[in-house]
Structures are given as C-alpha cells and as structure tokens.
Amino acid sequence: MGANRHEKGGVPWGAIDSALAIVAPRRAAARYAAKVAIANLRRGYEAGGKTRVTEGWRGSNASADAEIAAAGPVLRDRSRDLVRNNALAAQAVQVLVNNIVGPGIRPRAASGNKALNKRVDALWRGFSANCDFYGHTDFHGLLALAVREMIEAGDILALKIATPRGLGRTVPLQIQLREIDHLDTARVQDIAGGGYTDQGIEFDAGGRRTAFWMFPQHPGGTTRAFRRRFESERIDATRVAHLFERQRVQSRGVPWGAPAMLALRDLGDWQQAELVRKKTEACLVGIVFGDDETQASVAPVVQDSQGNKVEQFEPGLIAYARGGKDIKFNQPASTAGVYEWNRVQMHIVASGFRVPYALMTGDLSQNNFSSSRVGLNEFRRMVEQLQWQTVIPMFCEPIWRWFVEAAQLAGLLPLDAMIPAEWAPPRFEMVNPLQDVQADLLETRAGFASPQQMIAKRGYDPAAVIEEWATHAEATDALGLIFDSDPRKVSKGGNVQPTEQNTATDPAIHPATGTKPTE
C-alpha cells in the first residue's frame, strides 16, 4: 500500500482513494477535500512552524515591560557607549534630533480671544527663556535634550518644579530634566486597592500611572558618598512628563538603535581588525635569508642590521636571518570589495536607526535628485508622525498645561480661561526651492490650501506674519514707496496693479493689465 501512495497537490493519495474514485467519485472527492483541509491546518504560517529550518529561532511571548526590564539597562549602556565612541551612531542620533526638533517646536495660544492670546504668548516667551531648572538653556534646548535622551537611552523624565517669581521669571515654574537612571526600577510591589508598582512606576487598579519613584541624585554620579541618597522618593504623576516611543502596549522605552547595535559593533570591530592587519603588513618590508635557513639544528633567529634580535615589528623594518644571502619582500594582501561590504553594513545600520543612509554617512555618490527626494519624503513622514504622536502629546503639551496652570494660580491669567496651544514644528528645507514655492502658490490659488496653512507650514505664526504685513504696508503707503513684493500694487509679472486711483489719475493705464501701451 505504501508503495502505491503518491501526492496530488501536496496531499497524499493512496490506493484506497484511487479505488473509491472509481466506484464512488463523490465520496472520493469529499475524502480528498477533507485531506486538503487537514493539510492546510497543519501548514498554517510557515514562519510559525517548528522545522529543521527554524529550530534555532527563539522567540518570546513576554510582555513589552518584562522584556524591557530584563534587557533595558544593558541596551541603554551599550547605546550610550556607541554614541560616545562610534561616529555613525553619533551622527544618526544627531540627524534625528535635527529633524524632529530643529530650532524648536513652537506653541501659539489658541483661546479664541485675540487679546488673551497675545498676553499668553508674551508670558510664554518669558517662561521659555528661563524655564530650565539648571539655568543652561531655554525650552527649545530642553526639548532637544529630551528628544536626544529618548533616542539614545529610550526615555527621559521632565519634572514640574514650582519656583518663586523673580530673577527674570514671571511665571513661577521651571522644568527639571532627569535621566531615566533616576527611576528606581528595582521597586516592584503590590499596593492596597489593586494598584501596583512596576519598574519604579506606580499604577492604579486600572493600569493608569499615578506616581514615579525616583532617586534624588543620579545613581551613577560622583557625588561624595555621605551626601548621596539611595532611597527613592515618590513623585506624583501629575508632576512628571515621561517621553518615550511606544511600539507596543508598554510603560518604558528602549534605545532606538537597538536593532542596529550588533551590526554597528561588528562593523567597528571588523574595521579595527582590518586596520591592524594593514599596519602589521606595512611594518615588515622584507627578510634576508641564507643557506642555513633549512637546518633544523640551528634555532631560527631574525636580527636587524646591528645584530640585535628582532622581537617586534616597526614600519619599514628589514630583518636579517642567519647567513643571509637572499632577500624576500613582503607583499601585502589586497582586499577586494571592502567598499561595497562597508556600504551594505552601513545601510543596515541606517535602517536600524531609521535615518536615510546619505544623511548618516554623507555619502551621496549613489543618489540622484529623484531618489533623494523620495527617500527624504518617507523620512519626513516618519518625523512628522513622531512630532505629532509622541513628542508634542507626551512632552510639549504637559509643559504647556503646567505653564497655563502656574500663570493662572499666580494671577497672570484668568482662572476660568481655557487656553489650548497650536504647535508649529520646524519646517523642512526645500529640496528645490523655486519649484516648491511655485507648487505652494498654485495650490493656494487653486483653493486647495489657505495662505495661513502655507505660512504655518514654514514654521511661522500666520497672525504675526499678517500683522507684520499690515505694519509694513502702512509704512510704505505713508512714504509713497512701492516694492515688487507688494501684491496690492505690483502683479506677479512685475506690472503695476490697476486700481481706481491710478487709472483715474493716468487714463493711459490699461484697467485690466495695469500697463501703458507702447508708442
């Protein structure tokens, strides 16, 4: 029976099936359909099967927080080491910070009350300039540092610090950044009422964060031992902004370069080994050999020209063997394909960090205008997603709420006012400015977008730009000046715009074109 078995479409077909097909073809068809269904159930997803090909594939069904608790500290230490000592890692982090933050993500009050908005924006400018608890930078500098920490270490903590007014501060509030090392990750316990603490973060029964347990000083600091406090303190979650990227349902972040760490480390080790090999080959130029080189009874000795035994190689060295009568020069081995191999590895590293290869390496030899633009467009979509779904809601918005609350409690703003913010991320540089501006102009004239949207797209405040235009127009009109940049008086083609005033005073001006006919 076994010898008569064969397969149809990958499903076994035996003698019984053949006989049944002759006497009862319908039953044979049903039997075959059942076999096909069973075979499909057994096959399922090939990547989920346990076969010889996948026997070395180990996975985990642990929660994201469990995996981060086990591997997070090591990943964070290695990521920082790579950023400190590896040029590619340092550049990848810098490219991400440059594009996500740039000169800053700027808020504008959007209460609906023009006078109130002006007041809030003025207070924000004063607060932004003095909001750093340590006094090093302003809000935009804090934001850039926070995003850098999120990328390099996985997450960062910002604390709301109530401070007295004075010393240039109008709003009694400052922001203190703390590295994630301050978090007491060893604190894991149950709390009465169904709450619990995991990795130093306290949750209520529903899984919402209620507090953070932090060390006042950095555990890895060099502060004198008797002044350091190794007991964590509880800080209410309303005073903490926790910035990290969520890729699963998780409460902690991981360094962004985790997928590229091994490739980056191996690439650095390979380059170092190749460099050492080349240096070693360059040290020894040649060896002078003689008749006694084949005599087994004589100990092999290599000497220099003064008869000293050679124990280490130096660049340009020529060594002499005993009884030398011939010289053989060292021929360094050629290494083919090094550039291609390095480029492939750097592409892997760039993909792991989620940055374009050309921006991380500065190598534009493989790019043309179209490919560069397509790559940048996808990178910019990722950056915009991070800005609007991670950085603004998890860091910028909490600080804005703290600012408004502190200003209201200090009597600087009405207590009952609802003052949301409109955020303006930095604009992306145009790849082809002339074509891009023309496309924006056509889009605006067609009604697909408003001038305010185009102004905001470039990172400016539409209301402020319009006010500046009004002030400029009033000043130029008072002095009788006309500039090409004034669309009220000069057309796109550089002609004078027809108005009731100039057509009445000069009948030669054509009312449609605003020009005079040539004689």
Stockholm file with secondary structure:
# STOCKHOLM 1.0

chainA/1-519         MGANRHEKGGVPWGAIDSALAIVAPRRAAARYAAKVAIANLRRGYEAGGKTRVTEGWRGSNASADAEIAAAGPVLRDRSRDLVRNNALAAQAVQVLVNNIVGPGIRPRAASGNKALNKRVDALWRGFSANCDFYGHTDFHGLLALAVREMIEAGDILALKIATPRGLGRTVPLQIQLREIDHLDTARVQDIAGGGYTDQGIEFDAGGRRTAFWMFPQHPGGTTRAFRRRFESERIDATRVAHLFERQRVQSRGVPWGAPAMLALRDLGDWQQAELVRKKTEACLVGIVFGDDETQASVAPVVQDSQGNKVEQFEPGLIAYARGGKDIKFNQPASTAGVYEWNRVQMHIVASGFRVPYALMTGDLSQNNFSSSRVGLNEFRRMVEQLQWQTVIPMFCEPIWRWFVEAAQLAGLLPLDAMIPAEWAPPRFEMVNPLQDVQADLLETRAGFASPQQMIAKRGYDPAAVIEEWATHAEATDALGLIFDSDPRKVSKGGNVQPTEQNTATDPAIHPATGTKPTE
#=GR chainA/1-519 SS CGGGCEEETTEEECHHHHHHHHHCHHHHHHHHHHHHHHHHHHHSCGGGSCCTTTTTCCCCCCCHHHHHHHHHHHHHHHHHHHHHHCHHHHHHHHHHHHHHTTTCCEEEECSSCHHHHHHHHHHHHHHHHTCBTTSSCCHHHHHHHHHHHHHHHSEEEEEEEECCSBTTBSSSEEEEEEEGGGBCTTCCEECTTSCEEETTEEECTTSCEEEEEECSSCTTCCSCGGGCCCSCEEEEGGGEEEEECCSSSCSSCCCTTGGGHHHHHHHHHHHHHHHHHHHHHHHEEEEEEEGGGGCTTSCCCEECTTSCBCCSCCTTEEEEETTEEEEEECCCCCCTTHHHHHHHHHHHHHHHHTSCHHHHHCCCTTCCHHHHHHHHHHHHHHHHHHIIIIIIIIIIHHHHHHHHHHHHHTTSSCTTCCCCEEEECCCCCCSSHHHHHHHHHHHHHTTSSCHHHHHHHTTCCHHHHHHHHHHHHHHHHHHTCCCTTCTTTBCTTSCBCCCHHHHHHCTTSCTTTCCCCCC
#=GC SS_cons         CGGGCEEETTEEECHHHHHHHHHCHHHHHHHHHHHHHHHHHHHSCGGGSCCTTTTTCCCCCCCHHHHHHHHHHHHHHHHHHHHHHCHHHHHHHHHHHHHHTTTCCEEEECSSCHHHHHHHHHHHHHHHHTCBTTSSCCHHHHHHHHHHHHHHHSEEEEEEEECCSBTTBSSSEEEEEEEGGGBCTTCCEECTTSCEEETTEEECTTSCEEEEEECSSCTTCCSCGGGCCCSCEEEEGGGEEEEECCSSSCSSCCCTTGGGHHHHHHHHHHHHHHHHHHHHHHHEEEEEEEGGGGCTTSCCCEECTTSCBCCSCCTTEEEEETTEEEEEECCCCCCTTHHHHHHHHHHHHHHHHTSCHHHHHCCCTTCCHHHHHHHHHHHHHHHHHHIIIIIIIIIIHHHHHHHHHHHHHTTSSCTTCCCCEEEECCCCCCSSHHHHHHHHHHHHHTTSSCHHHHHHHTTCCHHHHHHHHHHHHHHHHHHTCCCTTCTTTBCTTSCBCCCHHHHHHCTTSCTTTCCCCCC
//
